[in-house]
Amino acid sequence: LGFRPPHRQHTPRASVASSAMSTEHAQKVIVCRCWGDDKLGIADAFMRVIAEHGCQIIDLSQFILEDRLLFACELQVAAEASDKLVAQLNGCAKEHSLDIDLYFPDKVDAGAEDASDSVAVLSLVSKGDVSKGLLCSVDEVLCQHGCAIREIEFRNDNKREINADMNKVEIRISCPKMLKLSALSIGLPEANGAQPQGLQSVVWQHGAEMSIRWWDAMNRPNGKSLVVFGISEELCACNVLDEILKEAGLDPSTAPVDGGKDNVVDAKVAMLKGKSAQVVQKVCERLEFTPGARLLCSALKRLGCRLAVLTSLGIKAVADHVKRELDMDYAITRDLEVVDGLFTGGYKGDLSEVRFRKADLLTLLADREGIEHRNVILIGKEITHLKARHARELVDCFGPSVHFSPSSKDLSMALYLLGFNGADVRALRRRRCEEVPATWATPTARAKEQQVFSMQISAKRREPGQLGRILKPLGDAGVDISAASMCCLQDGSMCMGLDLRAGAHDKPDALWQALLDGCKGGSFQILGSGSRTTTVPARIEDSGVDQWASFHRRYAVTVVQKPRLTSESLAKLFSVFGAHAINIVHTERLSANEIAALQFIINLPSGVEQEKISAELTEASQLLGVDIAFQKDDLERWMRRLVVFDMDSTLIQQEVIDELAKYAGVEKEVSEITEAAMRGDLNFYESLKARVALLKGHKAEELFSKVKAQLIYTPGAKKLCSTLRRLGFKMAVISGGFLPVAREVQRHLGLDYAFANTLKVDETTGILSGDTSGPVVTPQRKRALLATIADVEGCEMQQTIAVGDGANDIPMLHAAGLGIAFCAKPKVQAVSEFRINQKDLSTVLFLIGVSEHAAARLGVEGSDA
C-alpha cells in the first residue's frame, strides 16, 4: 500500500483500545486491524490463531496496494479466551513485522451496515489520469447530500500501469433513505432558478464520465435488460439529419436554432421539401459508427440483453440500417413523408403530429419484453436538452443511465461504466479481432520522474466528506491518484489506502506534510505512510513487465459452509493459499447474514499449476465438509445464459421411478433392478426397460397424479430458479425420468423447457403398456439436448451450466461451461470439477457470483416456503 520513509526505523506497533477492559464488550466482539509489508503466510498465520480460539468470524476484509497489506476482521470470542487471543494476535503481528490495532466496539450491532436499498454505486471512467480534484469534487457533492463513501476500488483498471485504455474508479456510497438518484446525478432544483450542481456536471468538468445506480450486488447488467440508444452523435459519429441535408445540397447551419431540440429537427425536416429521397440511401452507404459501437452492442447481445434504437431523427430507413448493422431488436422512430420520390417536408402516417414522451416508449418496450424498469439502460448523449422534470424522471424510473458528454468519442467506455473491467474489454476486442490498445503515451513521450506518496488510514466511523478532508489540504498541486482502496466492517469502521503521484519538480516535503496534516486534522488514524521517487516509462511496454500477467492467472475461489463458515475451514483454505504464495486480490461476502459464503479473487503465481491447487482445495473440501469451487475469473464466467437441470434427486428429492413403483405395488422389484444397475450389472437402457415393464397394466393418469401430488422439491430449488429467471437465464429440465412429472416440475419452477422419457399408454384404456415411446433420454441424449437448446437460444456451450447428481449426467456436466455435481454419487463427484454438497440448491447462485443480497434485490424471497 505504501512505503515508509527510508530514514525511519520501523518498529511494529501494537495497541488495544482502553475500552478493551470492559467485560461486557470483551465477551462479545473484537475488531482486529493489521498492516505492513505483504509477506507469505500472513493470513494463514492469523487465521490459525483465530481458529485455535474457536472464534466466530463476523466480518472479514483485506486489500493490497503496492505490496502493502491491510487486513481487518471482526470476531466474536468467548470471554475466558479474549485475553489470550489478544496476546496471541499481538504476537503473530510482531512475528510478521506488522502493526496491529485491536479494540472492542462501543456498540455491537450486526445491523450496523445500511440497508441495501440505501446504497448506490458510482462508476467514474476517464481516458486521462484520476485527479485529486475529481475525487474531491465528487466527495463534496456526496457530502452535500449526506452521503458517505463506504468502499473505493481503483487498482486493476489503471490505464497508466495496467490496461492502457481507461482509468476506472468504483465507489460504493451510503445514502439517506429518501434521497433520489436524480438529486445526486443532476442536482436538486435551485429556488432562484440557477443550474443545479450534480455529480454529472462536476465529473464532466474534470474530463471524466460516470454512471450511478442503486447497488444490487451485481457488477454488470444481467440478460434480462433492455439497452436503449440514440443515433445521431451517439451510435453514429455524426448528426445524421445534417448529413442528409448536406447530401441534398443544403446547409444545416441555416436552420433556426430556437424553440428546443424537437423544433430544430422539424425545421430541418421542412428544409428537405422537394428534395430526392435517394439521399437517405447514399448517407446510409457511407455512415460510420462511433468507435466502440459495434464492440458494445455485440457484448450486450452476448449477455442476452435486448437492444433498441429510439430516436427523434424521423428517418426510418436510417434507423433500420443501424438496427440491421448492429444486430438490434427494435428501431423506433417516425418516418419522413415521400411523394413521387420527393420529400414533402413533413412526417407520414396518422401519427405525424404526435410526439411521444421518451419515458412512455421506454415503458412500452420494457412491458412488452417483461423487463423491470430498473433494468432499462439508457446509453447516449447528455440529458441537458430535456426539461429538468423529464430528466429526473428518466434517472429515477430507469437505469443505470450512461449519458456521455459532448467530448466523448468512444462508446467502449460504456462497457467500463456498466461494470466490465479492462481485462473483459480486452477479451471482447480479441473476440472481434479488434486492435487492443498497447500504449497510453504518444510515440514522442519520454520517461519521467514522479514522487509517490502512499498512506494507510483508518477511522472508527465512516462519515460524509472524509475523502475530501484527506485530499483538500494538497491545494492546487498537480497530484493524481494512481491507486486507491477503501473497505468497511460491519461495526462501521473504515480503512483506506491511497497511492498518489506528483511531478518530481513539485515540492515533495510540503505536499507530504499537507497530506499528513489533512489526515491528522480529520480524526483519522495513520496506519502507515511513506514517499519515494520513481521513474514512469513513456509507454507500458517499455516497463518490461507484462501488465496482463496477473489477469491471465486470476481465479475465483467460492467457499460455502452452512450455517456458517468456521474459522477452522478458513484457516485450512488460507494455508493452501500461503503454501503456494497465492495473493488474495479481493474478498466478497456472498451470504447476507451469517458468513456462510465468501468469494476470493486470487492471483495464481507463475509456475503454480491450476490442477494442483484444485486437487488441494478438493481435499480440503472433503475433509471439512465445505463446498469449494475453483474457477477462472474471466469474461466467460459472466456470460452464462442457459442452465440445464437433472430432475430426480436434483430439482426434486425423490426418484420418480421409485415413486411410481410404490403406488404400483412393485417397489421391491424395482429396487432390486436399481441396485443391479448401480453395481454395473445392467446399463442405463436395460435397467430402464426392466423397471418400466413392471408398471404394465396400471392406469397412467392415476399413477402420475399421485406422484405429482407428493413431489418434494429440493430446498433452494424455487429460490434458485426464480433468481435465474429474473436474471434472464433460460432453464430446462432434462431427465431420465418421465415427461408428466417433468412437465409438472417445469410448471412449478417456471422452467422454459422439459425433456424426459415418455411411457407408452393405450389410447382407449389409459393403461400403461410397459414400454417407452420415442427416444430414450440416455446420458448421450442429455448432452445432445443441452447442445440443441444452446443452439436454439443462440448461445455457445461455454455459456451453459449443467446441474446433476447421477452417472447419466456425467456427459452433460462435462460438456457444459460450468458442470456442477449436486449432492452427487461418489462416481460423479470423482470426475466432476465442481461439486456442491450443501443440501440447498440455491448454493448454485454463489458459484455464478450471485450473492444473497443480489437475490433479495431481485425480489426473490429467502426461502422456498
N, C-alpha and C positions, 0 to 999 in steps of 0.2 A: 504493500500500500504506500509506504513512504520510506524515506531514508533518513536516519538520524545524522546530524552534522558530524563529520569525521573526527572533529576535535573533542567530542563528548564521549566519555567513558560510560557505557551502558551497564547499569545495574538493574536486574529485574526487580520490579516493584510489586508488592502485594498489599492489598488493603481490604478491610472488611468494614462496612458501614457500622457506625456506632449503634444503630438500632438492632445490630445482629444479636445483642444480648437479650433482646425482647423474646421471652419464652414463647409467647403466643404466636409470633410470626415465625420464629425459628423452627417451630414444629411443622410448619406448613410449606413455605416456598422459599427458595433461594435463587437469586439470579447471579450467574457467573459470566464474566466477560474477560477474554484473554486476547492479547495482541502482541505482535512481534514478527520476526522473520519467519517465513514459512519454511518448515523443515519436514522431513519424512517422519511419519508416525505420530504427529501431534494429536490429531483427532482420535486415533486408536488409543493412545495412552490415556487421554481424558475420559473416553468412553468406558475404558476398563475400570477406572476409579468409580465412575458413576454406577456401573453395573455391580461392582463389588458391594456397594452400599444399598442396592436394591431400590435406587431412585426411580421415580416415575418422571418421564420427560414430558413437560407441559408444552414447551416450545423450543425450537432449535433454529439457529440461523448462522451463516458464516459467509464471508467473501474474501477474495484475494485480489489485491491490486499491487502491481509492481513487486511481486514476490513478498508482499507483506500480508499477513493473515490477521483477520479479526473473527473471533469465534465467540458466539454468545448462546447461552441456553438458560432456560427457566426450569427448575427442578422441584419436585416435591420429595421430601425426605423425612424419615421418622425422627422424632425429637432426640432420641438417645444416640442417633448416628450423626447428627448435624455437626457437632464439634469435630469429630474425627474426619468427616467429609471435607470440611473447610480446611483442615490441616493437610489432608492428602491432596486436595486440589491446588493448594499453595505450593506443596512440594513438587507436584507434577509440573506446574508452571516454571518453577525455579530450575528444574532438571532440563527443561527445553528452552531456557533463556527467554521466557515470556513474561510480560507484565500481566497482572491479574487483578480484577476488581470483583469483590463478592459483596452482595448486600441482600438484605431481606426487605422486600417491598412493604411500604406502609399499608398497602391495601391489596389483598389477594382477590382478584376478580377475574374469573375465567372469561367474562364477557367484556373485558376492557377494550377489545377490538370493536371498532364501529361496525354497525350492521352493513351488510354488503350493498344495500341499496343507497348508501350514502358515500360510496367510494367511486371515484372517477379515475380514468386512465388518460393521461395526456401524452401524446407522442410528438416529439419535435424532431424534424429531419432537415438537414442542411447540407448543401454541397460545400459550404465553407466551414471554417472552424467554429466550434461551440464557444461563444464568447462569455466572459463574465457578465457582460451587460445583458445578454439574452436571458440567462438564468435569474439574474436579479430582477429584471422587468417582469418575468413570469411570476416569480415569487411575490412581487409587490401586488400584482393583480389578484393572486390567490389570497394573499393576506387581507386585502380589502373586502373580500367576500367571506372571511372567517375560515378559509381552507388551510389545512396543514398537510405538508408533504409527509408521506409515510414510507415511501420507497422510491429510490432512484436507481436506474440501471443504465450505465453508459460505459461499457467495456468492450464488448465484442464488435459492435458496429462503429468502429473508429476508422474514419477514412484515412487519416494520416499514417496509421500503423497497421491496419488490417485489410479493409475491403476496397480501398482505392476508389470508392464510388460515392458513398454518403456517410455522414455522421447522423447517428440516431440516439436520442435520449428518451427514455420512457420513465414517466413519473406517475406514481400512484398517489392519489390525493384523498384525504378525508374531508368531506363536505358537510355543511349544515343540512339538516334533514329536508328543509323546504326549498333549498337552492335549486334552480333550474340550470341546465347546461347552457341555455341561450344567454343567461346572465353572465356566465363565465366566458363563453366564447365571443359573444357580440358586445356584451356590456348592458347594464341596466339603462333604461331611458332617463335622460337628464331633464330636470324640471325646466331649465332655461332653453331647452331645445338643442343644446350642444351635442356633438358627436360623442357617444359613449366610448369609453376605453375598455375593450375586452381583450382576451388573450389573442384573438385572431389578429388584431391590428398591431399589438406590440411584437408579436412573433414576426410579422411581415416587415416591421421596421428594422429588424435585425437580419433580414435576408433568409429567413427560415420558413418552413411550412409546418402545419400542425393538424392533428385530428384529436378530438376528445369524445369520449363515450363513457357511459356508466360501466363500471367494472363488472364483468360477468364471468371472471375466472377463465376466460378463453383468450388466447393470444391473437387469434386471427379469425376471419369470417368462417362461418360454417356453411355447408352446402345448401342449407335452407335459407338462402339470402337472395335478394334482388338487388342488382347493382345498376344504377341509372346514370347515364352520361348525357352531356350535350354534344353538339357537333362543332360549331364554329369556335376556333381558338381553344378547343378542348380536345376532342378526339382528332380533329383536323387542325393543322398548324396555322391555318388562315381563317379569315372571315369568308365563309363560302358564298354568302349572298353578294359580298363585294366582288368576289372573283367572277361571279355570273354577270354582274353589271359591267365589269371590265371586258369580259368576253363579248358582251353585246355592244361594246364601244361607248360605254357610259362612265362617268366619273363619280364614284361613290361619295366623294367628299362634298359634292354639291347637294346631297340630300339634307333636309332640315334635321337639326340635332336636338330640337326642343320637344318636350312632351313625353319623355320617358322612352324606354327601350322599345316597347311594342309599337309606339307611334313612329319611331325611326324606321323600324322594319317595314311597317305599312307604307311609309313614304318611298322607300327603296323599291318595294314591290310595284308601286304605282309607276315608277320610272321605267319599268320594263314593258309598259304598254306598247304594243305594236312590234316588239322585237321577237325574233325567231326563237322558238322553244328548243331548238337544236343546241343552243349554247350550253344547256344543262349537261348534255351528254359529253360535250367537249371538256367541260370543267371536271366531270367525274373521271374522265380518262387521265387527267394529269393531277388529280387530287392526291396530296401527300398527307399521310397521317402524322400526328405528333410523335416524336421519338418516345418509345416505350409503350405506345398504344397497343400494338399487337402483342407485346410481351404481357402486359397487364391483363388484357382480355383472355388470352389463352390460359394464363394461370388461374383466373377466376372460373373459367369454364371447366378446367380440370378438377377444381374443387367441387363442381356440381352447381355453382351459382347460376341463376337466370340473369341474363343481361338485356338491358333495354336502352335505346336511344330515344330521348324525349327532347324535342326541340321546337322552338318557335320560328325556325327558319322558313317554313312554309313551302319547301320543295321536296316532295315525296320521293322523287327519283334519286336525290342525293341521300336521303335517309335510308332508302332501300339499298343503295350501293354500299353505304357504311355498314349496314346490318349484315349484308352478304359477305363483305370482305373480312369483317371481324367476328363472324360466326355468332351474331347476337340473336336473341329470341324475339325481340319486339322493336319496331320502329314507329314512333307515334309523332305525327306532325300534320298540320294542314297541308293542302296542296294548291299550287297556283292554277288558275283557270287558263285554259288554252283553247282558242277557237281558230280553226283552219291553220294550225301550226304556229299561231302567234299568241303571245301573252296578252291578256285583257287588262292587266294591271290590278287584278283582284284575285280573290280566292274562289275555288269552286266548291259546289255542293251546298246542301241546305244549311250547313253549319258555318258558312263562310263568315258570318258576322259574330259568331260565338267565340269567346275567349275562355278557355278552360284554366282554372287555377291549377298550378303545378301540384299542390297538395292533393287535389281531387284525383288527378290522374295517377299519382303515386298510390293513393288508397285503392283505386280500382285495380291496378296491376297487382298489388300485394294481395288483395282479397281474391282475385282470380287464381293466383298461384298458391293460396293458402299459406302465405308468408306473414309472420308477425311484423308490425310496422317498425319495430326496433331493429329488424334485420333488413330494412330497406336502406341501402348505402348510396349516398349521392356523391358523385365524383365530378368535379368541374371547376369553373372559374369562381371567383369570389361572389358572395351573395349581396354585395353592397348595392346592386341595382334594384334589389327588391325593397319594398316598403318594410319598415322595421318589424311590424307585427307579422308580416308574411315570412320574413327571415327567421324570426323566433319560432314560428310555427313549424317550419321545416326542421330546425335544430332540435326542438323538444319532442316532436312527434315521430321523427325518423332518425336514422343514424346507424353507425357513425357517418359523419359527413366529411369529405375531403374537399375543401374549397381552395383552389390554388390562387396565388397572387398573380397579377398580370405578367410578372417577370419569369415565372416558371415555364420551362420549355421541355420538361421530361416527365412523362406520365409514369415511368418506372418508380418514381418517388412515392407514388400512391401505394405500391406494394409494401414499402417500409412503414408507411403510415397506417396500413391495415394490419400490421403485425408480423410481416415477414422480416427475416434478417438478411444480412449481406450474403451469407452462405446460401440461403434459399434463392435469392435473386440471381446469384452466380450460377446455381444449378439450373434455374429456369432459362437463363440465357444459353447455357450449354445445350439444353434440350432443343432449343430453337436454332442452334448453331449460330447464335449471335456473338458478336465480339464482346469479350469480357474486359472491363476497364483494367488496365495494367499499371497505371501511374496516376498520381494526384498532383503532379507538377509539370510545368512546361519544359520542353527539352533544354531551354537555356537556363533553367533554375539551378542554383548552386546549393551545396550543403551549407547549413548554418548552425551556429551555436545557440542553444537556448538554456535558460535557467529553469530547473524543475523544482517545484515546491510540492511536497507530499505531506499529508496530515490525516490522522485518525482522530475522530471526535465522537464524543457521546454526550447524551443528556438523559436525565431521569424521566423527562416527559417530552413528547413531541408537541410543538406549538406552531401556530401560523408565523411566518416570517423568519424562521430560523436560518434558511439558506441565505437570505438577503443580509442578515446580521453578520454572517461569516464573511461574505464576499464584498459587501459595500465598502468597508474600510480600505480596499485596494484602490479606490478612486478611479481615475481615468486611465490608469496604466493598461497597456496592451496585454492583458492576461487572457489566455484561453484555457478552457478545461479540456484536458486530454483523456481523463478517465474519472468516473465518479460512481459510487455505490452507496446506498443507504438502506438499512433494514430496521425493522421494529420488532419487539417482542410483545407478547400479549399483555404484559404489565404496563405497556405504554411507553417504555423507554426506546431510545433510538441510538443507532451507531452509524457513523458516516465516514467514508474515505474519499479524499479528494486528491487528484493529481493535476496540478496547474503548471502551465508553461508561459514563460515570458522571454522576450528577446534578451540576449546577453548584454545589450547596450543599456538596458534598464538598470535601475539601482536595486540590486537584489536584496541588500540588507534592509533597505527601507520597506520594500514590498513584503519581505518576510516578517518584519516587525508588525506591519499593518495587519497581516493575516493572523498573527498570534493575538494581537490586541482585539481583533474582531471576535475571535473565539472566546477570549477571557471575558470580554465585556458582555457576551451573550449568554453567560451562565453555562458554558459548555465545559466539559472535562476533556482536555487534550490528552489523548491516549498515546499518541506517537507523532513525531514530526521530523522533518529534515528537508534539506535542499541539496541540489547538485547541479553541475553543468553537464550538458550532453550535446552531442552533435547530431542534428537531424539531417538525414540524407535528402537530396532533392527528389528522389523517386524511391518508392517502396522497394523496387527490385535491386536498388543499389545497396540496400542494407545487408544483403547476403543471407537473409532469413526468409524461409517460406512462411509467409504470414497466414496461409490457409492450412498449415500442417495440423494444427490443433482441431480444426473443423473436420478434417478427413478422418480423425480418430476420436470423434466425440460420440458418446453413448449415453443413453438414458437408463438408469437403474431404478426400477419401481419396486418398492418394498411394502408388503401388506401383511398385517397380522392383527386379527380381531380377538378380543375387543380393543386392544391397544398394542402398539409396538413396545416391546420390553427393551430396557437398556442392555440386557444381555444380547438380544438379537442385533441391535445396532452396533454393539461392541464387536461382534463377530464380523459384521459387514465392514466396519472400519478397519478391522485387522487385515481383511483381504485387500482393501484399498492401500493400506500402509505397506504391506509386504511387497507391493508392485509399484510403489511411488506414484500412485494414482491421485491426481488432484481433483477435488470437487469444485466445479465451476459455479454451480447454482443448486440450491436446495429449495424444493417447493413442497408445501404441505397439501396433500390431496384430500384428506379427510377433514370434516368440518369441526367436530367437537374434540373427541379424543384423538391423539396422534396414532392413528391406525394405518395410515398410508402416507408414505413420503416418496418423492421423486428426486433423485440425484442426477444432475447432468455432470458427467465426468469426462476428462481427457485421458485417453489411454496412451501411456508413454510409448515412444518408438521402441520396437523390439519386444514388447509385451503382446503375446498372441491373444486374440479375441477368444479363441476356443478354450484357452487355459483359464481365463477369468470366468467364462461361462460355466466351466466344469466346477470351479471352486465355489461359485455362487450357488450352483445347483446342490452341491454337497452341504453347504450351509443351510440352504432352504429345507432340505430333508432332515437335517439334524435338529433344527429349531422349530419346525412346523410353521415356517414363514414362506409366503409366496414372494419370489424374487424374479423379476423379468429384466433381462439384459438385452437391449436392442439399440440399433444405430439411431442416433438422434439427427435425422436428416429430413430433407423436404418430403420424401415419400411417407414418412410417419404421419404427416398432417394431411395427406392427400387421399386417405382411405374413404371409400364411399359405399361399400357393399359388405354386409355381414350375413353369413350363412350359418345356421344352427342345425345340429342334430336335434332330435326330439326326445327320445327315450333316455332318461337319466341325465338330461341336459336341460331342456326347457321345462320338462315335467319330471317328477321324481320316480315315476313308475316305468316299467317295461310293458308296452301295450299288449304284446302277445301273451304275457303272463296274466294280465287283467282279463283279456278275452277268455283265456283258458279257465280262469277261476269261475267266471259266470257260465262257461260251457261245461263245467264239471270235469275237465281233463287237465287240471293243474299239475298233478303229479307226473303224468306222461310228458307234458311239455317241458317240465323242469328237467326230466332225465335227458331229453334231447338237447336242451340248452347246455347242460353240463358236458355232454359228449362234444358239442361244438367248442366249448371252452377248452377241453382237453386237446382239441385238434383232430378228433376222430371224424368230424364232419366239417365240410366247408360251409360258408355262409349260405350258398344257394341250396345245398342239400338239407341243412338244418331248417331253413325257412319252409321249404317244400314239405318236410315231415311234420312240422308244427301246424302249418295251415291245414293239412289233411285231417288233423284231429278235430277241426272245427266244423267238418262236414255235417250237414243236417240241421244246423241251428239257424234261427232267424237272424239275419244280418242286422236289421234295424233295432231289434230288441237288444242284441249284444252290445252294439256300438252306443246305443242310448245310455245303457248302464255304465259303460266305461267313461263316456264323456261327462256324465253327471258326477263321477267320482275322481276326476282328474285333480292331481295335487301339483301345483306349479312350483318350480324350484324357487326358493327365496331369492329375491332380487331380479327375477325374470321380467316382471312387469315394469319395474323401475328402469332396467336396462333398455328394454325395447321402447318405452316412452321417451327416454332421453335420446336414443339414437334417431328416432323418428323426428324429433324436434331439431336435431342437428342435420337433418336432410339425408341420412343414410337410407338406403334401400335394404330390406331384410327378407330373408327366406328361411323356411324350414325344409330340410332335405332329409328324409327319414327312411330307414329300412323297415319302419312300422307300416301303418295303414292309413290311407287317404282320409277317411271320415274323421279320424281323430286329428290328423294333421290340419285339416280344414278348421276344426274347432279351435285348435291352438293358434292357427293363423288369425281367426276372428278375435279371439280373446286378447292376443298380444299386439294386434294391429300390424301383422306382417304383410309384405307385398306378394310373396309367392309361397306356394306349398307343393312339395313333391313327395310322394310316398307310394308304397305298393297298393295295388287295387285287388281286392278279393272278388272272385267271380261269384255272381249271385243269379239264381234262377229268376228270370224276369216275371214269371207268373206267380211263383210262390214266395219269393223273397228269401229263399233258403240258400245258405252257403253251399257251394259245390265242393269245397275242399281244395280248390286250385286258385292260383293268382291269374289276373288278367293283365295283359300288356307287359312292358318291360319291367323286370325286377330291379329295384334300386340296390345294386351291388356297390361295393367300395369304388370300383372304377366309374360306375354311373354317377355316383356322388360327385366325384371330381369333374366329370364331364358336364354335369348340370351347373356346377359352380362356374365353370368357364363360359357356359352358354348364357347364364344370367348376366355375368360381367359384360359379355359382348352386347347383349340387349340393352344394358344400361349405359353402354359407351364408356366403360372404364377398363383399365388394364388389370391383369391378375395381381400385380403388386399393390393395387388399391383395394384388395379384398381382405376380409377377415373370416376365418372359419373357426367354429367352436364345437367340440365334440368330446365324447368320452370313450368310444369303443374302437376296437381294431378296424372295423369297417369305415371309420372316419380318417384313418391314417393317410390315405392318398389325398383326401380333401385338405387335411391340415398341412400337408407338405406343399401342396400346390398354391395355397393362399399366401398373400403377402405377410399376413400375421396368422399363424395357426396356433390355437390355444387348446390344450388338453385340460378339460374341466373335470375335476374330481374323477380322473380317468383311471382305467385299469393299468396295472403296472407295466404291461407290454406297451401301452400307448404312451405313458409317461416317459418310458425309456428312450423312445425315438422322437419325442417332441421337444422342440426348442423352448416353448413357452407353456407353463403349467399354472393352473390355479387350483388350490386345494382348500381354500376357504369356501365354505358351503353357502356362498352368496354370489349369484351370477352377476350382480351389478359390479363386482370387482373387475370385470372386463373393462369397465369405463376407465379405471385407473391405468390400465395398460395402454389405452389410446390417449392418455393425457387429459382426461376429463375428470375434474375434481367434484366433490360433493357440493361445493359452492356453485360450480357451473350448472350442475343438475338442478339445484334449487332455483337459480336464476332463470332456468328454462321453464320453471313452473312444475317440475316433476316432484311428487311427494317423496319423502324419505324412505317409505316402506311400501311393501306390496299389499298392505292391509286394506 
